[in-house]
Amino acid sequence: MASVAVLGAGSWGTALSIVLADNQHDVRLWTHRKEQADEINTTNKNERYLKDATIPSSITAYTDLSEAVKDVTAVVLVVPTKAIREVCQQLKETLSNKVTLIHATKGIDPDSLKRVSEMINEELPNDFYEDVVVLSGPSHAEEVGLRQPTTVTVSSATMSEAEKAQDLFINEHFRVYTNPDVIGVELGGALKNIIALGAGISDGLGYGDNAKSALITRGLAEIARLGSSMGAKPLTFAGLTGVGDLIVTCTSPHSRNYRAGHMLGKGQPLEEVLEHMGMVVEGVRTTNAAYQLSKQQQVEMPITEGIEQILFNHAHPKDVVDQLMTRGRRHEMEDLTDIL
């Protein structure tokens, strides 16, 4: 039995806590909201974020970070991308021992253009951990919390650290694979949110399955192009954190990014959409980051550029679709040849 602090009591942090508790670990779930901690500790529910799941009574919620991480052997970061640096700075002041450090956040920082593991490495001295482990894959929290079959991948520059994370989480409902490609695993998990916004926009416009299938397929080509230019292994994007995560996020109403895109396609402005969602939509910030990275890496990403125009320059979604459909002729295999 390990002692694990899960930092972030949103839907995904809560679901991962349930997996860990099912594996008989001592789980401390940290939130900065006292009312949320009280609800979890007294009712075993987290109504706002994971209403259909019952939280095991063995999970204790904390609002004091120093108490949550005291003497733990592992820390799982599940806070939004924009909070990663702040939480790591707090961890630097509160951790007193070396831990297995895992993050399950899918995003890219639009200010520094850094992946989450890079931000962690910048903010938290590696006196406290060997190497960051990334946990990613097709995994809606709503289904994980109900113990429905799910598969994910863990990745680290140090394979023994990835295997520690694998051992912490794997059980009969939650299958965990390892993958040494940290860059590919992180980028696949982050960039698919952009394409999920596009899938929602397509459905919101009233287009059919043909359009969404094309968007997902060509979106995968964009993800692989950018990822490969940044050092990822192309085959990673054929796995769980590429094709797998793309399928689940682009086709399910559980997906925040899909739902946000659907409202955008119906004509709602971004500000109203985000207010209605009430939870972080990582794809919005990641779109801006990926758009900047595409220019920096000189990689063509027309879908990402189109969604950037919709989100931040008030372009009409139908006009963007028309532009994508009237681009110059291409050979489909050009992308594959370039990537490989």
VOPAGU-2260 file (C-alpha; in pm, 1 decimal, decimal comma):
REM VOPAGU-2260
SITE   aa  ch    i         X         Y         Z
SITE  MET   A    0       0,0       0,0       0,0
SITE  ALA   A    1     130,2     342,9    -100,6
SITE  SER   A    2      41,3     684,4      35,8
SITE  VAL   A    3     -66,8     910,9    -252,0
SITE  ALA   A    4    -164,8    1277,9    -265,6
SITE  VAL   A    5    -388,5    1367,7    -559,9
SITE  LEU   A    6    -374,3    1742,9    -615,4
SITE  GLY   A    7    -690,5    1867,5    -781,5
SITE  ALA   A    8   -1043,2    1751,6    -697,2
SITE  GLY   A    9   -1205,8    1810,3   -1033,2
SITE  SER   A   10   -1363,9    1524,4   -1224,9
SITE  TRP   A   11   -1035,4    1365,2   -1336,3
SITE  GLY   A   12    -858,5    1403,6   -1002,8
SITE  THR   A   13   -1156,9    1250,7    -826,0
SITE  ALA   A   14   -1177,0     959,8   -1071,7
SITE  LEU   A   15    -805,6     881,9   -1035,5
SITE  SER   A   16    -843,9     894,0    -657,4
SITE  ILE   A   17   -1115,0     628,6    -684,7
SITE  VAL   A   18    -882,8     404,3    -888,5
SITE  LEU   A   19    -607,1     444,2    -630,0
SITE  ALA   A   20    -845,2     376,7    -340,4
SITE  ASP   A   21    -971,8      62,5    -513,4
SITE  ASN   A   22    -607,7     -52,0    -514,1
SITE  GLN   A   23    -599,2     -13,2    -135,1
SITE  HIS   A   24    -368,5     289,9    -132,1
SITE  ASP   A   25    -390,6     565,4     129,2
SITE  VAL   A   26    -535,7     849,5     -81,9
SITE  ARG   A   27    -539,0    1218,5      12,7
SITE  LEU   A   28    -738,5    1437,6    -229,4
SITE  TRP   A   29    -643,7    1805,8    -215,7
SITE  THR   A   30    -870,1    2095,5    -310,5
SITE  HIS   A   31    -849,8    2464,7    -228,6
SITE  ARG   A   32   -1228,3    2478,4    -172,3
SITE  LYS   A   33   -1334,0    2402,3     185,7
SITE  GLU   A   34   -1695,9    2332,9      92,2
SITE  GLN   A   35   -1582,8    2074,9    -162,5
SITE  ALA   A   36   -1355,6    1900,3      89,5
SITE  ASP   A   37   -1638,8    1895,2     343,8
SITE  GLU   A   38   -1878,8    1746,4      87,0
SITE  ILE   A   39   -1634,7    1469,3      -4,7
SITE  ASN   A   40   -1555,1    1385,9     358,1
SITE  THR   A   41   -1912,0    1389,0     484,9
SITE  THR   A   42   -2120,2    1261,6     191,7
SITE  ASN   A   43   -1867,0    1071,4     -22,2
SITE  LYS   A   44   -1985,4    1271,8    -322,2
SITE  ASN   A   45   -1841,7    1539,6    -551,8
SITE  GLU   A   46   -2166,0    1656,8    -707,3
SITE  ARG   A   47   -2032,7    1940,6    -920,3
SITE  TYR   A   48   -1756,9    1744,8   -1091,5
SITE  LEU   A   49   -1843,7    1373,2   -1075,2
SITE  LYS   A   50   -2203,7    1347,1    -962,6
SITE  ASP   A   51   -2269,7     982,1   -1053,8
SITE  ALA   A   52   -1972,4     836,7    -865,6
SITE  THR   A   53   -1959,5     738,6    -500,7
SITE  ILE   A   54   -1623,3     825,4    -346,8
SITE  PRO   A   55   -1476,3     551,5    -125,4
SITE  SER   A   56   -1475,2     647,6     241,8
SITE  SER   A   57   -1104,4     564,8     256,3
SITE  ILE   A   58   -1031,5     883,1      55,4
SITE  THR   A   59    -977,5    1191,2     270,6
SITE  ALA   A   60   -1007,4    1539,9     122,5
SITE  TYR   A   61    -773,9    1816,5     240,6
SITE  THR   A   62    -752,3    2190,3     190,1
SITE  ASP   A   63    -411,4    2217,1     359,5
SITE  LEU   A   64    -148,9    2119,0     102,1
SITE  SER   A   65     121,5    2053,4     360,7
SITE  GLU   A   66    -104,9    1804,0     537,9
SITE  ALA   A   67    -207,4    1640,3     210,8
SITE  VAL   A   68     151,4    1569,4     102,3
SITE  LYS   A   69     299,5    1489,1     442,8
SITE  ASP   A   70     508,3    1169,2     418,3
SITE  VAL   A   71     342,9    1055,9      93,6
SITE  THR   A   72     530,5     830,4    -148,5
SITE  ALA   A   73     359,1     962,4    -462,9
SITE  VAL   A   74     203,6    1288,3    -580,5
SITE  VAL   A   75     -43,4    1304,3    -871,4
SITE  LEU   A   76     -90,1    1652,0   -1022,1
SITE  VAL   A   77    -435,0    1693,1   -1177,6
SITE  VAL   A   78    -476,7    2071,0   -1181,0
SITE  PRO   A   79    -540,6    2284,1   -1492,7
SITE  THR   A   80    -240,4    2380,0   -1702,9
SITE  LYS   A   81    -264,0    2742,3   -1593,6
SITE  ALA   A   82    -225,9    2635,6   -1226,1
SITE  ILE   A   83      70,4    2399,3   -1270,0
SITE  ARG   A   84     343,8    2651,8   -1192,7
SITE  GLU   A   85     168,1    2791,9    -887,2
SITE  VAL   A   86     100,3    2448,2    -737,4
SITE  CYS   A   87     459,6    2336,6    -803,6
SITE  GLN   A   88     587,5    2647,4    -625,5
SITE  GLN   A   89     370,7    2555,5    -327,0
SITE  LEU   A   90     496,7    2196,9    -341,1
SITE  LYS   A   91     854,2    2323,4    -328,3
SITE  GLU   A   92     776,0    2471,8      12,6
SITE  THR   A   93     581,7    2175,1     150,1
SITE  LEU   A   94     740,8    1851,3      25,2
SITE  SER   A   95     994,7    1705,5     265,0
SITE  ASN   A   96    1081,7    1375,9      93,9
SITE  LYS   A   97    1136,4    1230,7    -252,1
SITE  VAL   A   98     822,0    1107,7    -429,2
SITE  THR   A   99     703,0     947,2    -749,3
SITE  LEU   A  100     566,5    1252,9    -932,1
SITE  ILE   A  101     288,7    1192,8   -1184,1
SITE  HIS   A  102      88,9    1447,1   -1380,0
SITE  ALA   A  103    -238,9    1382,3   -1561,2
SITE  THR   A  104    -296,4    1729,8   -1707,4
SITE  LYS   A  105    -350,9    1763,9   -2083,3
SITE  GLY   A  106    -241,7    2102,5   -2210,0
SITE  ILE   A  107      33,9    2336,7   -2331,4
SITE  ASP   A  108     112,2    2673,1   -2175,1
SITE  PRO   A  109      39,6    2947,8   -2434,4
SITE  ASP   A  110     274,2    3193,0   -2259,2
SITE  SER   A  111     591,7    2981,9   -2248,8
SITE  LEU   A  112     485,9    2718,3   -2510,0
SITE  LYS   A  113     604,4    2453,6   -2264,6
SITE  ARG   A  114     458,1    2110,8   -2205,5
SITE  VAL   A  115     336,0    2035,7   -1852,4
SITE  SER   A  116     636,1    1821,2   -1761,3
SITE  GLU   A  117     867,4    2101,9   -1874,3
SITE  MET   A  118     685,5    2348,8   -1650,4
SITE  ILE   A  119     712,2    2109,3   -1356,0
SITE  ASN   A  120    1085,6    2066,2   -1415,3
SITE  GLU   A  121    1130,4    2442,6   -1422,3
SITE  GLU   A  122     938,0    2507,5   -1100,4
SITE  LEU   A  123    1011,6    2206,3    -879,0
SITE  PRO   A  124    1370,6    2100,0    -799,4
SITE  ASN   A  125    1433,2    1738,8    -891,7
SITE  ASP   A  126    1561,2    1678,5    -539,7
SITE  PHE   A  127    1198,6    1579,6    -480,0
SITE  TYR   A  128    1154,3    1330,6    -767,7
SITE  GLU   A  129    1352,8    1119,6   -1013,7
SITE  ASP   A  130    1166,2    1206,4   -1335,6
SITE  VAL   A  131     815,0    1329,5   -1406,7
SITE  VAL   A  132     566,0    1061,6   -1514,7
SITE  VAL   A  133     290,3    1153,5   -1761,0
SITE  LEU   A  134     -45,2     973,3   -1742,2
SITE  SER   A  135    -261,2    1012,4   -2051,6
SITE  GLY   A  136    -503,0     829,2   -2278,2
SITE  PRO   A  137    -872,0     790,9   -2372,3
SITE  SER   A  138   -1028,2     820,5   -2029,7
SITE  HIS   A  139   -1345,9    1008,8   -1950,1
SITE  ALA   A  140   -1358,7    1066,1   -1574,8
SITE  GLU   A  141   -1731,2     990,9   -1571,1
SITE  GLU   A  142   -1663,8     634,8   -1688,1
SITE  VAL   A  143   -1351,1     579,0   -1477,5
SITE  GLY   A  144   -1543,6     686,8   -1168,1
SITE  LEU   A  145   -1803,0     415,7   -1245,4
SITE  ARG   A  146   -1524,6     157,8   -1295,4
SITE  GLN   A  147   -1597,3     104,1   -1662,8
SITE  PRO   A  148   -1308,7     -52,7   -1862,0
SITE  THR   A  149   -1042,7     205,0   -1948,4
SITE  THR   A  150    -687,9     193,6   -2082,6
SITE  VAL   A  151    -421,8     463,5   -2041,4
SITE  THR   A  152     -49,0     510,6   -2091,6
SITE  VAL   A  153     220,1     629,4   -1851,5
SITE  SER   A  154     548,1     771,5   -1977,5
SITE  SER   A  155     871,3     892,1   -1822,2
SITE  ALA   A  156    1232,7     947,5   -1921,6
SITE  THR   A  157    1311,9     694,1   -1648,5
SITE  MET   A  158    1122,9     373,4   -1722,1
SITE  SER   A  159    1137,3     255,4   -1360,2
SITE  GLU   A  160     937,1     565,8   -1261,7
SITE  ALA   A  161     676,1     490,5   -1527,7
SITE  GLU   A  162     652,8     135,0   -1396,0
SITE  LYS   A  163     597,2     263,0   -1041,6
SITE  ALA   A  164     303,0     466,1   -1170,6
SITE  GLN   A  165     178,9     164,3   -1364,2
SITE  ASP   A  166     182,7     -43,1   -1045,6
SITE  LEU   A  167      -2,3     226,8    -851,2
SITE  PHE   A  168    -294,9     249,7   -1091,9
SITE  ILE   A  169    -338,8     -77,2   -1278,8
SITE  ASN   A  170    -635,6    -298,1   -1186,5
SITE  GLU   A  171    -910,0    -501,4   -1352,2
SITE  HIS   A  172   -1098,0    -188,4   -1462,5
SITE  PHE   A  173    -806,4      45,5   -1533,7
SITE  ARG   A  174    -537,9    -101,9   -1759,4
SITE  VAL   A  175    -209,7      90,4   -1773,4
SITE  TYR   A  176      55,4      60,3   -2046,5
SITE  THR   A  177     402,9     216,8   -2049,1
SITE  ASN   A  178     556,0     422,6   -2331,1
SITE  PRO   A  179     902,9     584,4   -2328,6
SITE  ASP   A  180     798,5     872,8   -2558,7
SITE  VAL   A  181     722,0    1150,8   -2309,4
SITE  ILE   A  182     695,1    1421,9   -2576,5
SITE  GLY   A  183     454,2    1221,0   -2791,0
SITE  VAL   A  184     237,0    1112,6   -2499,1
SITE  GLU   A  185     207,1    1469,0   -2368,5
SITE  LEU   A  186     146,6    1629,0   -2707,1
SITE  GLY   A  187    -107,8    1368,4   -2814,0
SITE  GLY   A  188    -308,8    1425,6   -2497,1
SITE  ALA   A  189    -294,6    1803,5   -2530,4
SITE  LEU   A  190    -345,1    1854,4   -2902,7
SITE  LYS   A  191    -644,5    1623,3   -2939,2
SITE  ASN   A  192    -847,2    1880,6   -2741,3
SITE  ILE   A  193    -812,6    2121,7   -3033,8
SITE  ILE   A  194    -955,5    1867,5   -3275,5
SITE  ALA   A  195   -1234,3    1788,9   -3027,0
SITE  LEU   A  196   -1332,7    2156,2   -3033,4
SITE  GLY   A  197   -1345,0    2127,0   -3411,6
SITE  ALA   A  198   -1557,3    1810,4   -3396,1
SITE  GLY   A  199   -1804,5    1988,3   -3171,5
SITE  ILE   A  200   -1810,5    2289,6   -3403,9
SITE  SER   A  201   -1878,2    2059,9   -3700,8
SITE  ASP   A  202   -2172,5    1894,5   -3525,0
SITE  GLY   A  203   -2296,9    2232,0   -3402,6
SITE  LEU   A  204   -2305,6    2352,6   -3763,1
SITE  GLY   A  205   -2520,7    2052,8   -3850,0
SITE  TYR   A  206   -2262,5    1870,0   -4059,2
SITE  GLY   A  207   -2264,2    1493,5   -4061,1
SITE  ASP   A  208   -2037,7    1200,5   -3987,0
SITE  ASN   A  209   -1841,4    1245,2   -4310,3
SITE  ALA   A  210   -1724,9    1589,3   -4200,6
SITE  LYS   A  211   -1634,9    1475,4   -3850,7
SITE  SER   A  212   -1446,8    1171,6   -3979,9
SITE  ALA   A  213   -1244,4    1394,5   -4211,2
SITE  LEU   A  214   -1173,5    1637,0   -3929,0
SITE  ILE   A  215   -1049,8    1362,8   -3695,0
SITE  THR   A  216    -831,6    1201,9   -3961,5
SITE  ARG   A  217    -676,6    1524,6   -4086,2
SITE  GLY   A  218    -649,3    1644,1   -3727,4
SITE  LEU   A  219    -439,1    1340,7   -3645,8
SITE  ALA   A  220    -208,9    1433,0   -3935,4
SITE  GLU   A  221    -163,9    1780,0   -3784,5
SITE  ILE   A  222     -89,3    1638,7   -3440,2
SITE  ALA   A  223     168,7    1400,2   -3585,1
SITE  ARG   A  224     330,2    1674,7   -3795,0
SITE  LEU   A  225     378,4    1908,7   -3501,3
SITE  GLY   A  226     470,6    1629,7   -3260,2
SITE  SER   A  227     734,1    1484,5   -3491,2
SITE  SER   A  228     886,4    1827,8   -3545,3
SITE  MET   A  229     926,4    1856,5   -3167,2
SITE  GLY   A  230    1092,8    1519,0   -3121,8
SITE  ALA   A  231     799,9    1282,4   -3068,2
SITE  LYS   A  232     796,6     933,9   -3218,9
SITE  PRO   A  233     535,9     917,0   -3500,3
SITE  LEU   A  234     405,6     574,1   -3393,1
SITE  THR   A  235     300,9     714,2   -3054,5
SITE  PHE   A  236      17,4     895,1   -3231,7
SITE  ALA   A  237    -118,0     561,5   -3354,7
SITE  GLY   A  238    -161,2     454,6   -2991,7
SITE  LEU   A  239    -377,6     535,5   -2692,4
SITE  THR   A  240    -266,0     896,2   -2653,3
SITE  GLY   A  241    -305,7     964,6   -3025,7
SITE  VAL   A  242    -583,2     786,1   -3212,3
SITE  GLY   A  243    -737,1     652,2   -2890,4
SITE  ASP   A  244    -773,7     983,6   -2712,4
SITE  LEU   A  245    -875,3    1158,0   -3033,8
SITE  ILE   A  246   -1165,5     918,4   -3094,0
SITE  VAL   A  247   -1307,3     938,2   -2742,2
SITE  THR   A  248   -1272,7    1316,6   -2711,7
SITE  CYS   A  249   -1419,1    1395,1   -3054,1
SITE  THR   A  250   -1722,2    1167,7   -3030,3
SITE  SER   A  251   -1850,5    1178,2   -2673,2
SITE  PRO   A  252   -2079,8    1424,3   -2493,0
SITE  HIS   A  253   -1862,0    1361,9   -2184,4
SITE  SER   A  254   -1591,5    1569,8   -2354,5
SITE  ARG   A  255   -1583,9    1931,5   -2236,1
SITE  ASN   A  256   -1396,6    2035,1   -2549,1
SITE  TYR   A  257   -1652,8    1869,8   -2775,7
SITE  ARG   A  258   -1940,9    2031,8   -2585,0
SITE  ALA   A  259   -1774,0    2372,1   -2595,7
SITE  GLY   A  260   -1715,2    2334,7   -2969,8
SITE  HIS   A  261   -2076,7    2232,4   -3023,1
SITE  MET   A  262   -2195,1    2556,6   -2860,2
SITE  LEU   A  263   -1950,2    2757,1   -3070,7
SITE  GLY   A  264   -2085,6    2588,3   -3383,4
SITE  LYS   A  265   -2435,9    2690,3   -3275,8
SITE  GLY   A  266   -2319,8    3052,6   -3274,3
SITE  GLN   A  267   -2254,2    3120,8   -2906,9
SITE  PRO   A  268   -1957,7    3351,1   -2835,2
SITE  LEU   A  269   -1657,4    3204,3   -2654,3
SITE  GLU   A  270   -1711,6    3403,8   -2334,6
SITE  GLU   A  271   -2066,1    3267,6   -2296,2
SITE  VAL   A  272   -1952,4    2914,4   -2373,6
SITE  LEU   A  273   -1680,5    2917,0   -2106,7
SITE  GLU   A  274   -1917,3    3068,2   -1850,5
SITE  HIS   A  275   -2177,5    2802,8   -1925,9
SITE  MET   A  276   -1923,3    2518,7   -1902,5
SITE  GLY   A  277   -1819,7    2616,2   -1548,9
SITE  MET   A  278   -1507,1    2398,9   -1580,4
SITE  VAL   A  279   -1172,6    2439,7   -1753,8
SITE  VAL   A  280   -1179,0    2378,4   -2130,9
SITE  GLU   A  281    -811,2    2303,2   -2191,9
SITE  GLY   A  282    -847,1    2306,6   -2569,4
SITE  VAL   A  283    -896,3    2682,6   -2578,1
SITE  ARG   A  284    -556,0    2770,3   -2431,2
SITE  THR   A  285    -393,0    2479,3   -2611,4
SITE  THR   A  286    -522,8    2601,3   -2949,1
SITE  ASN   A  287    -339,1    2928,7   -2901,5
SITE  ALA   A  288     -23,8    2749,9   -2786,1
SITE  ALA   A  289     -29,8    2502,9   -3078,1
SITE  TYR   A  290     -90,6    2784,2   -3326,9
SITE  GLN   A  291     218,7    2964,4   -3197,2
SITE  LEU   A  292     419,9    2641,9   -3201,7
SITE  SER   A  293     316,0    2570,6   -3562,3
SITE  LYS   A  294     463,9    2905,1   -3665,7
SITE  GLN   A  295     775,3    2848,8   -3457,8
SITE  GLN   A  296     826,2    2497,5   -3598,1
SITE  GLN   A  297     716,2    2598,5   -3950,5
SITE  VAL   A  298     455,4    2322,9   -3953,3
SITE  GLU   A  299     131,1    2349,7   -4147,8
SITE  MET   A  300    -175,0    2312,2   -3919,9
SITE  PRO   A  301    -479,0    2445,3   -4109,7
SITE  ILE   A  302    -742,0    2302,2   -3871,8
SITE  THR   A  303    -565,7    2447,4   -3568,0
SITE  GLU   A  304    -528,7    2781,5   -3746,0
SITE  GLY   A  305    -897,5    2780,7   -3834,7
SITE  ILE   A  306   -1004,4    2710,8   -3475,9
SITE  GLU   A  307    -764,5    2981,5   -3356,9
SITE  GLN   A  308    -949,6    3225,0   -3585,4
SITE  ILE   A  309   -1288,0    3116,2   -3447,8
SITE  LEU   A  310   -1181,0    3138,8   -3083,3
SITE  PHE   A  311    -976,1    3456,1   -3082,7
SITE  ASN   A  312   -1057,1    3653,4   -3400,6
SITE  HIS   A  313   -1436,0    3608,0   -3416,0
SITE  ALA   A  314   -1426,8    3419,0   -3746,8
SITE  HIS   A  315   -1755,5    3251,2   -3837,7
SITE  PRO   A  316   -1725,5    2870,9   -3811,8
SITE  LYS   A  317   -1886,9    2809,8   -4152,8
SITE  ASP   A  318   -1643,2    3047,3   -4321,2
SITE  VAL   A  319   -1352,7    2854,9   -4167,6
SITE  VAL   A  320   -1493,8    2521,9   -4292,1
SITE  ASP   A  321   -1532,1    2668,3   -4640,8
SITE  GLN   A  322   -1168,9    2781,8   -4634,8
SITE  LEU   A  323   -1052,4    2435,9   -4529,3
SITE  MET   A  324   -1254,7    2267,5   -4803,6
SITE  THR   A  325   -1118,0    2495,1   -5078,4
SITE  ARG   A  326    -747,3    2463,2   -4993,5
SITE  GLY   A  327    -506,0    2367,2   -5271,1
SITE  ARG   A  328    -483,5    2007,4   -5392,1
SITE  ARG   A  329    -267,7    1771,5   -5189,4
SITE  HIS   A  330    -156,7    1406,8   -5202,0
SITE  GLU   A  331    -279,3    1232,5   -4885,7
SITE  MET   A  332      43,0    1036,8   -4840,6
SITE  GLU   A  333     258,4    1352,5   -4842,0
SITE  ASP   A  334     198,8    1388,0   -4468,6
SITE  LEU   A  335     294,6    1030,1   -4390,7
SITE  THR   A  336     608,8    1054,7   -4601,5
SITE  ASP   A  337     711,1    1381,2   -4434,4
SITE  ILE   A  338     649,4    1247,7   -4082,7
SITE  LEU   A  339     834,7     921,1   -4135,7
